[in-house]
């Protein structure tokens, strides 16, 4: 499982303080000058006037914060096909919350394994995964902290296989953002962007299945 940023169809200038009134008229109505210097802009206090559902977010330190959504995908390891997808607002906990929701929707009651990157290495996610009869094969995050995954999991060969295979989910995101033109959505609002994301994942699966069927045995 993994998540990726889908840039919203909204500019930084649209991200304004909620309930702001009495603003002076813009110097250029078509492309007004906006000075953010010294202003602390947070999702709790600000909102895009173009797409209110978009959130200002970045996935890693040093990256530029953008108005965006988070797209999530569950991929099966054998053929690299997406088996579930959803779109959420961009928050620091959205990837793990969406992963647990998608785990609930997986068919069957037998124990399974789920691979993920370091963002999923938290005590809560590991505990909740195991409570759902899932063994979390997530990458260990040991930077200034102890990992929630120990040798009871990492000593098995299947853990290494999951870590190698999980990176293939990036192929889905790469296709969606290039061929699927979802690097920056052309729609506004959760409902429409979510529909387009799911449609894009379905299109990827059709292309992937065609390639699998025509591949030389």
Residue pairs with C-beta under 8 A, 6 or more apart in sequence:
1 72
1 73
1 74
1 75
1 95
1 99
1 102
1 114
1 115
1 116
1 120
1 166
1 169
2 72
2 73
2 75
2 95
2 116
2 117
2 166
2 169
2 170
2 173
3 70
3 71
3 72
3 73
3 94
3 95
3 98
3 119
4 70
4 71
4 73
4 173
4 176
4 177
5 57
5 59
5 66
5 68
5 69
5 70
5 71
5 90
6 68
6 69
6 70
6 71
6 87
6 182
6 183
6 184
6 185
6 193
6 197
7 66
7 67
7 68
7 183
7 184
7 185
8 48
8 50
8 51
8 53
8 54
8 66
8 67
8 68
8 69
8 184
8 185
8 188
8 193
9 50
9 51
9 184
9 185
9 186
9 187
9 188
10 48
10 50
10 51
10 54
10 67
10 188
11 50
11 67
12 34
12 36
12 67
13 32
13 34
14 48
14 49
14 50
14 51
14 67
15 41
15 46
15 47
15 48
15 56
15 67
16 46
16 47
16 48
16 49
17 45
17 46
18 45
18 46
18 47
26 32
26 33
27 33
41 56
42 56
43 55
43 56
43 57
46 56
48 54
48 67
50 188
51 67
51 188
51 189
53 69
53 89
53 188
53 189
53 190
53 193
54 67
54 68
54 69
54 89
54 90
55 67
55 68
55 69
55 89
55 90
55 91
56 65
56 66
56 67
57 65
57 66
57 67
57 68
57 70
57 90
57 91
58 64
58 65
58 66
68 90
69 87
69 88
69 89
69 90
69 185
69 190
69 193
69 197
70 87
70 88
70 89
70 90
70 91
70 94
70 95
70 98
71 85
71 86
71 87
71 173
71 176
71 182
71 197
72 85
72 86
72 87
72 88
72 94
72 95
72 98
72 99
72 102
73 82
73 84
73 85
73 169
73 172
73 173
73 201
74 82
74 83
74 84
74 85
74 99
74 102
74 103
74 106
75 81
75 82
75 83
75 166
75 168
75 169
75 172
76 83
77 115
77 161
77 162
77 165
77 166
77 168
79 208
79 212
80 168
80 171
80 172
80 208
81 205
81 208
81 209
82 172
82 201
82 204
82 205
83 106
84 102
84 105
84 106
85 197
85 198
85 201
86 98
86 101
86 102
86 194
86 197
86 198
87 190
87 193
87 194
87 197
87 198
88 94
88 97
88 98
89 190
95 119
95 120
96 119
96 120
96 122
96 124
96 125
99 114
99 116
99 120
99 125
100 125
100 128
100 129
100 132
103 114
103 129
103 132
103 134
104 132
106 112
109 133
110 133
111 133
111 134
111 135
112 133
112 134
112 135
113 134
113 135
113 136
113 137
113 158
113 162
114 129
114 134
114 135
114 136
114 137
114 138
114 162
115 137
115 138
115 162
115 163
115 165
115 166
116 136
116 137
116 138
116 139
116 166
117 138
117 139
117 166
118 138
118 139
118 140
118 141
119 141
120 136
120 138
120 139
121 138
121 139
121 140
121 141
121 147
121 148
121 149
122 148
123 148
125 136
125 138
125 148
126 136
126 138
126 148
126 149
129 135
129 136
130 136
135 153
136 149
136 153
137 153
137 158
137 159
137 162
137 163
137 166
138 149
139 163
140 147
140 149
140 154
141 147
153 159
172 201
172 204
175 204
175 207
176 182
176 197
176 200
176 201
176 204
177 183
179 207
180 200
180 203
180 204
182 196
182 197
182 200
185 193
185 196
185 197
186 196
187 193
187 195
187 196
